[in-house]
Amino acid sequence: MTTLKIHDIESAPEGSKALLESSNKAYGMIPGLHGVLAASPKLLEAYQTLHQLFTETSFNEEELTVVWQAINVEHACHYCVPAHTGIAKMMKVDDTITDALRNETPLANAKLEALRTMTLAIVRNRGNVTQEDLDAFYAAGYGEQQVLEIILGLSQKVISNYTNHIAHTPVDAAFQKFAWSK
């Protein structure tokens, strides 16, 4: 059941048409999420901009995946968990990392686990983390920049996760094999 319209280039508001064309060029399709976001050209633009900015942070592919998936799983996003499973595969992230994130089990790599733990502390406590949380994160080799970059990734994920909850966005065919539920 989809509760919000999924636009294509023809049905989208004028301000979203070029953004959807960009999605189609980048992904070889228009992801359902982008089709839903298209109803608000500024929200689609914000999402695409935040996505681009987050991929340009200090985080590598594994770290990007940890932040995205930890948030997706915490928010129980039926659409984003499978999508980011497929994206992680495209980025050649080890399946053991993705599996641990999807199953909410600790990551074998201590630094990545510290990133997952800090990400979840920020999400669960709405940014009200403790000094102990920060100290543990810093002891793992991260710094203030990465704390702030988690918030950037969270900003992107709030847009997608909340939109998908409201829209009941169907998982794209390319990602259906990675279906997930909490």
Backbone bond lengths (Angstrom), bond angles and torsions (degrees), N, CA, C in turn:
res aa  C-N    CA-C-N  psi(-1)  N-CA   C-N-CA  omega(-1)  CA-C   N-CA-C  phi
1 M - - - 1.441 - - 1.528 109.14 -
2 T 1.283 117.05 115.05 1.457 121.96 175.24 1.516 107.71 -98.04
3 T 1.314 117.30 129.61 1.453 120.25 -178.42 1.523 113.24 -102.18
4 L 1.314 117.71 -13.23 1.459 122.08 174.62 1.522 107.94 -122.08
5 K 1.315 116.01 148.01 1.465 121.26 -178.02 1.523 111.16 -66.33
6 I 1.308 115.84 139.79 1.463 122.23 173.10 1.524 106.43 -101.51
7 H 1.304 115.28 109.84 1.461 121.16 -175.79 1.527 111.84 -83.33
8 D 1.315 114.48 152.02 1.457 121.45 165.91 1.523 106.12 -112.48
9 I 1.308 116.88 -177.56 1.468 119.58 -176.10 1.526 111.39 -59.99
10 E 1.314 117.60 -37.67 1.469 120.56 -178.30 1.516 113.03 -70.52
11 S 1.340 118.09 -39.36 1.469 120.39 -175.25 1.521 113.59 -88.47
12 A 1.321 117.40 -13.28 1.468 121.05 -175.24 1.522 111.54 -70.23
13 P 1.316 115.85 150.78 1.463 119.36 171.96 1.538 109.68 -57.16
14 E 1.289 116.10 152.45 1.470 121.48 -175.92 1.532 112.13 -52.04
15 G 1.318 116.96 -40.72 1.462 121.03 -177.66 1.521 114.47 -67.62
16 S 1.337 117.17 -13.35 1.467 121.04 -179.59 1.521 113.54 -102.43
17 K 1.311 117.72 -14.11 1.467 120.77 -173.45 1.533 112.52 -57.60
18 A 1.326 117.21 -50.02 1.473 120.29 -179.35 1.527 111.00 -65.41
19 L 1.333 117.09 -34.40 1.461 120.54 178.84 1.530 110.74 -67.04
20 L 1.339 116.89 -39.75 1.459 120.14 177.16 1.523 111.22 -68.93
21 E 1.320 116.27 -36.22 1.472 119.51 175.30 1.522 110.01 -61.57
22 S 1.317 116.72 -39.55 1.466 121.63 177.27 1.535 110.55 -63.53
23 S 1.328 117.14 -42.20 1.473 121.06 177.13 1.518 110.46 -61.45
24 N 1.321 116.26 -45.09 1.455 121.13 -179.40 1.526 110.92 -61.56
25 K 1.315 116.04 -41.05 1.470 120.61 178.77 1.530 111.11 -66.60
26 A 1.323 116.67 -41.38 1.468 121.25 -177.03 1.523 112.61 -72.30
27 Y 1.332 117.69 -37.06 1.467 121.05 -171.61 1.524 114.06 -113.38
28 G 1.319 117.26 -6.28 1.458 120.10 -176.82 1.519 111.82 74.20
29 M 1.305 116.73 11.34 1.467 124.36 178.32 1.524 107.22 -167.15
30 I 1.314 115.46 170.46 1.458 119.64 171.73 1.528 106.10 -103.59
31 P 1.337 117.70 107.81 1.466 119.08 177.83 1.528 110.54 -54.99
32 G 1.324 115.88 142.59 1.458 120.02 179.83 1.510 113.17 -53.10
33 L 1.329 116.79 -40.13 1.456 120.21 177.88 1.521 110.71 -56.81
34 H 1.320 117.51 -45.54 1.456 120.79 -179.21 1.526 110.25 -63.69
35 G 1.342 115.92 -37.72 1.461 120.17 176.93 1.517 112.07 -61.86
36 V 1.328 117.35 -38.19 1.467 121.02 177.32 1.525 109.92 -70.13
37 L 1.325 116.43 -48.02 1.469 120.62 -178.59 1.528 112.33 -60.58
38 A 1.322 116.63 -24.46 1.468 121.56 -177.18 1.521 112.81 -59.36
39 A 1.332 118.54 -23.21 1.466 120.19 178.17 1.527 111.21 -60.21
40 S 1.329 115.78 -23.58 1.463 121.66 175.75 1.527 107.40 -122.32
41 P 1.329 117.82 96.07 1.468 119.53 -177.58 1.527 113.74 -51.28
42 K 1.306 117.59 -38.53 1.470 120.02 -178.46 1.528 111.54 -70.50
43 L 1.328 117.92 -34.43 1.464 119.45 177.48 1.522 110.31 -69.90
44 L 1.319 117.71 -41.37 1.468 120.33 176.49 1.525 109.94 -61.67
45 E 1.325 116.82 -43.79 1.466 120.28 178.30 1.528 110.81 -62.47
46 A 1.324 116.79 -42.81 1.470 120.63 179.15 1.520 110.45 -61.68
47 Y 1.331 116.83 -45.19 1.460 120.54 -179.53 1.534 110.55 -61.36
48 Q 1.312 116.65 -48.88 1.469 119.69 -178.90 1.525 110.93 -63.13
49 T 1.308 116.85 -39.32 1.466 120.70 179.59 1.527 110.88 -66.67
50 L 1.336 117.00 -46.18 1.463 119.85 178.48 1.524 111.31 -62.39
51 H 1.325 116.67 -39.65 1.468 119.84 177.22 1.528 110.19 -59.45
52 Q 1.319 116.43 -49.10 1.464 119.91 -179.50 1.526 111.14 -61.20
53 L 1.312 116.79 -45.75 1.465 120.72 -179.85 1.525 111.35 -61.99
54 F 1.335 117.08 -42.04 1.465 119.62 -178.81 1.526 111.06 -65.08
55 T 1.332 117.68 -37.29 1.470 119.37 178.87 1.520 111.92 -70.19
56 E 1.328 117.64 -13.57 1.472 122.09 179.10 1.526 112.61 -98.58
57 T 1.326 117.71 8.43 1.465 120.89 178.97 1.524 110.15 -75.74
58 S 1.316 115.42 -173.32 1.465 121.39 179.81 1.525 112.46 -75.50
59 F 1.327 118.30 -7.41 1.458 121.34 -177.49 1.524 112.19 -76.87
60 N 1.339 115.96 140.31 1.466 120.77 173.84 1.534 108.57 -84.79
61 E 1.328 116.57 -177.80 1.468 121.14 -175.68 1.531 112.41 -59.75
62 E 1.325 117.34 -41.38 1.465 120.04 178.51 1.518 110.62 -63.82
63 E 1.321 116.75 -44.23 1.463 121.05 -178.10 1.527 111.42 -67.35
64 L 1.329 117.19 -40.95 1.468 120.00 174.95 1.523 109.89 -56.83
65 T 1.331 115.65 -45.51 1.463 121.17 -179.76 1.520 111.23 -61.76
66 V 1.329 117.06 -42.23 1.467 120.52 179.59 1.529 109.95 -60.17
67 V 1.309 117.31 -47.96 1.471 119.68 -178.39 1.528 109.80 -64.46
68 W 1.337 117.50 -51.65 1.465 120.44 -178.65 1.526 111.65 -56.80
69 Q 1.342 116.24 -52.12 1.461 118.96 -172.73 1.527 112.84 -73.20
70 A 1.322 117.70 -35.00 1.464 118.82 176.74 1.530 109.49 -58.83
71 I 1.320 116.69 -42.18 1.467 121.16 179.51 1.527 110.45 -70.70
72 N 1.335 116.93 -45.87 1.468 120.10 179.69 1.522 111.88 -56.61
73 V 1.328 116.30 -44.50 1.465 120.89 -178.78 1.528 109.88 -69.28
74 E 1.314 117.42 -44.11 1.470 120.55 178.88 1.530 111.01 -59.42
75 H 1.324 116.10 -39.19 1.467 120.91 178.33 1.527 112.75 -83.45
76 A 1.332 117.06 -1.35 1.476 122.55 179.93 1.528 111.71 53.14
77 C 1.324 116.73 49.92 1.465 121.07 -178.82 1.526 110.27 -85.97
78 H 1.315 115.39 106.91 1.471 123.09 -178.44 1.528 112.47 -61.29
79 Y 1.322 117.52 -24.92 1.467 123.08 -177.67 1.528 110.96 -91.44
80 C 1.314 117.40 -47.87 1.467 121.01 -172.08 1.521 113.74 -73.28
81 V 1.331 118.26 -33.19 1.467 118.37 179.23 1.530 110.18 -61.53
82 P 1.339 120.19 -51.26 1.466 118.69 177.14 1.532 112.88 -63.57
83 A 1.334 117.03 -39.59 1.464 119.52 -179.50 1.529 110.48 -61.45
84 H 1.323 116.81 -45.25 1.464 119.03 -178.70 1.524 112.48 -76.49
85 T 1.309 117.74 -17.83 1.466 119.72 170.13 1.527 108.37 -66.75
86 G 1.318 116.73 -46.72 1.461 120.87 177.13 1.517 112.46 -64.10
87 I 1.323 116.63 -40.62 1.466 121.05 178.55 1.525 109.94 -63.58
88 A 1.330 116.95 -42.15 1.475 120.43 178.39 1.528 110.38 -60.65
89 K 1.327 116.67 -40.53 1.470 119.52 177.00 1.523 110.55 -62.61
90 M 1.325 117.56 -42.14 1.471 121.35 178.27 1.528 110.95 -63.20
91 M 1.333 116.40 -32.98 1.470 121.31 179.73 1.526 111.45 -85.56
92 K 1.342 116.85 1.59 1.465 123.48 178.40 1.532 112.89 63.75
93 V 1.337 116.43 34.35 1.462 122.04 174.14 1.527 106.77 -76.98
94 D 1.317 116.59 135.76 1.462 122.28 -179.23 1.533 110.34 -56.28
95 D 1.326 115.56 133.54 1.467 121.14 -179.42 1.524 112.83 -59.20
96 T 1.334 118.23 -28.21 1.467 119.02 -179.78 1.531 111.06 -65.05
97 I 1.328 117.07 -31.23 1.468 120.69 176.91 1.519 109.23 -68.77
98 T 1.314 115.86 -49.80 1.466 120.36 -179.54 1.524 110.98 -61.16
99 D 1.317 117.12 -43.92 1.466 120.58 -179.39 1.528 111.22 -61.79
100 A 1.320 116.75 -43.68 1.470 120.10 179.55 1.529 110.39 -62.73
101 L 1.315 116.86 -41.36 1.465 120.18 179.57 1.528 110.84 -64.98
102 R 1.327 116.54 -45.01 1.463 121.14 179.89 1.529 111.68 -64.00
103 N 1.340 116.10 -33.40 1.464 121.14 -177.18 1.524 113.25 -95.04
104 E 1.324 116.59 1.12 1.468 122.65 179.68 1.525 112.45 57.20
105 T 1.326 115.43 42.49 1.457 121.09 175.81 1.528 108.73 -111.71
106 P 1.331 117.39 152.97 1.465 119.82 -177.78 1.538 112.11 -58.88
107 L 1.310 114.62 145.64 1.459 121.40 177.13 1.524 109.25 -81.34
108 A 1.321 116.68 142.44 1.466 121.41 -178.66 1.527 112.17 -65.97
109 N 1.315 116.98 -34.02 1.456 122.18 179.57 1.530 108.91 -79.76
110 A 1.325 117.14 118.49 1.470 122.05 -174.09 1.532 112.30 -61.07
111 K 1.323 117.26 -38.40 1.468 119.45 -179.29 1.525 110.32 -67.98
112 L 1.339 117.17 -42.55 1.465 119.96 177.80 1.527 111.08 -66.16
113 E 1.322 116.65 -35.82 1.464 119.97 177.28 1.525 110.37 -65.31
114 A 1.327 117.83 -37.70 1.465 120.94 176.44 1.526 110.53 -63.64
115 L 1.329 117.13 -37.05 1.463 121.49 177.20 1.528 110.41 -66.68
116 R 1.325 116.63 -43.41 1.468 120.84 178.13 1.527 110.01 -62.03
117 T 1.321 116.15 -45.14 1.458 121.47 -178.56 1.525 111.44 -62.43
118 M 1.335 116.75 -44.15 1.464 119.95 179.20 1.526 111.12 -66.92
119 T 1.315 116.55 -41.46 1.464 120.05 178.22 1.526 110.15 -58.18
120 L 1.324 116.39 -46.86 1.463 120.20 179.91 1.524 111.78 -66.55
121 A 1.327 117.37 -35.23 1.472 119.82 177.45 1.526 110.20 -63.80
122 I 1.318 116.75 -41.29 1.469 120.26 178.88 1.526 110.04 -65.04
123 V 1.328 117.24 -46.12 1.469 120.99 -178.66 1.523 110.79 -65.09
124 R 1.310 116.72 -53.24 1.472 120.81 -173.94 1.518 113.13 -65.88
125 N 1.329 116.32 -31.67 1.469 120.41 -176.57 1.524 112.68 -103.77
126 R 1.327 115.39 10.90 1.475 122.02 178.46 1.532 111.68 51.77
127 G 1.326 113.83 41.55 1.454 120.37 177.28 1.512 114.64 88.10
128 N 1.304 117.92 -8.18 1.464 121.49 -179.35 1.524 110.52 -85.97
129 V 1.333 115.33 68.58 1.461 120.20 -179.81 1.524 109.61 -85.51
130 T 1.326 115.21 160.07 1.463 120.71 -179.10 1.533 110.13 -92.37
131 Q 1.297 114.65 166.21 1.466 119.69 174.66 1.528 109.38 -62.99
132 E 1.330 116.98 -34.99 1.461 120.90 177.67 1.536 111.01 -63.17
133 D 1.337 116.78 -39.91 1.471 120.81 175.88 1.530 109.95 -59.10
134 L 1.321 116.00 -47.66 1.467 120.74 -179.39 1.523 111.07 -64.46
135 D 1.319 117.27 -44.45 1.463 120.89 -178.70 1.529 111.00 -60.65
136 A 1.322 117.18 -42.58 1.471 120.65 179.20 1.525 110.48 -64.97
137 F 1.323 116.74 -39.36 1.467 121.53 179.03 1.531 110.17 -65.34
138 Y 1.312 116.38 -45.21 1.465 120.65 178.99 1.531 111.30 -65.82
139 A 1.311 117.20 -37.74 1.467 121.18 179.17 1.526 111.46 -64.06
140 A 1.324 116.98 -25.31 1.475 121.37 178.87 1.521 111.91 -79.73
141 G 1.329 117.46 -7.11 1.457 120.22 177.49 1.516 115.38 110.54
142 Y 1.306 117.08 6.77 1.465 120.83 177.77 1.520 109.66 -100.06
143 G 1.324 116.23 170.18 1.457 120.87 -179.29 1.513 112.16 -137.76
144 E 1.314 115.08 -169.47 1.462 121.59 -178.69 1.527 111.63 -58.92
145 Q 1.327 116.94 -39.10 1.464 120.11 179.95 1.526 110.70 -56.43
146 Q 1.315 116.81 -43.06 1.462 120.13 -177.54 1.530 111.79 -71.38
147 V 1.322 118.40 -31.21 1.470 120.00 173.79 1.525 108.93 -58.95
148 L 1.319 115.88 -47.07 1.460 121.00 -178.40 1.526 111.39 -68.79
149 E 1.327 116.69 -34.68 1.470 119.49 178.42 1.528 111.97 -68.98
150 I 1.325 117.90 -30.18 1.462 120.11 172.78 1.526 109.14 -60.96
151 I 1.325 116.62 -41.74 1.468 120.76 179.70 1.528 110.32 -63.07
152 L 1.314 117.63 -36.65 1.465 120.92 175.25 1.528 110.22 -61.86
153 G 1.328 116.83 -47.66 1.469 120.21 178.13 1.517 111.51 -62.15
154 L 1.323 117.04 -39.19 1.453 121.41 177.89 1.528 110.71 -63.11
155 S 1.312 117.01 -38.89 1.467 120.30 178.26 1.528 110.64 -59.44
156 Q 1.312 116.74 -44.20 1.457 121.03 177.12 1.521 110.67 -61.97
157 K 1.330 116.75 -46.17 1.465 121.24 -175.43 1.523 112.58 -69.62
158 V 1.331 118.53 -31.60 1.466 119.41 175.64 1.523 109.28 -61.20
159 I 1.317 117.12 -43.65 1.471 119.92 178.59 1.521 110.18 -58.74
160 S 1.324 117.16 -51.43 1.464 119.07 -174.58 1.522 112.28 -72.88
161 N 1.319 118.23 -46.85 1.465 120.47 -176.89 1.526 111.62 -62.57
162 Y 1.325 117.03 -47.24 1.461 120.02 -177.76 1.526 110.83 -67.39
163 T 1.317 116.80 -40.48 1.469 119.84 177.71 1.521 110.46 -60.96
164 N 1.324 116.88 -44.78 1.468 120.26 -179.35 1.528 111.96 -65.36
165 H 1.313 117.81 -34.08 1.468 120.17 176.22 1.529 110.12 -63.42
166 I 1.317 116.46 -45.94 1.466 120.76 -177.79 1.530 110.57 -70.29
167 A 1.337 116.52 -42.75 1.471 121.01 -174.93 1.524 113.70 -82.20
168 H 1.335 117.44 -18.51 1.466 120.76 -171.87 1.533 109.14 52.97
169 T 1.316 115.26 45.94 1.461 121.90 -176.05 1.525 110.32 -57.42
170 P 1.337 117.68 124.53 1.466 119.35 177.05 1.532 110.08 -65.38
171 V 1.320 116.19 141.78 1.465 120.86 177.82 1.523 108.13 -66.14
172 D 1.316 116.74 133.23 1.459 121.93 179.49 1.522 110.47 -61.00
173 A 1.323 116.10 146.61 1.470 121.79 -177.73 1.524 111.68 -51.85
174 A 1.322 117.13 -39.08 1.468 121.06 -177.70 1.529 112.46 -62.87
175 F 1.329 117.38 -22.07 1.458 121.01 -175.20 1.526 113.55 -113.95
176 Q 1.324 118.36 0.60 1.460 120.78 -177.51 1.515 112.85 -60.57
177 K 1.325 116.98 -30.55 1.481 119.63 179.66 1.523 111.89 -67.54
178 F 1.336 117.04 -12.61 1.467 121.47 178.59 1.531 111.21 -105.70
179 A 1.328 116.78 22.37 1.477 121.17 -177.51 1.520 110.30 -48.40
180 W 1.325 114.88 148.86 1.457 121.96 -175.24 1.517 108.76 -151.19
181 S 1.324 115.41 146.95 1.468 120.13 169.63 1.516 108.13 -147.49
182 K 1.304 115.07 153.72 1.473 121.44 -177.43 1.498 109.42 -92.41
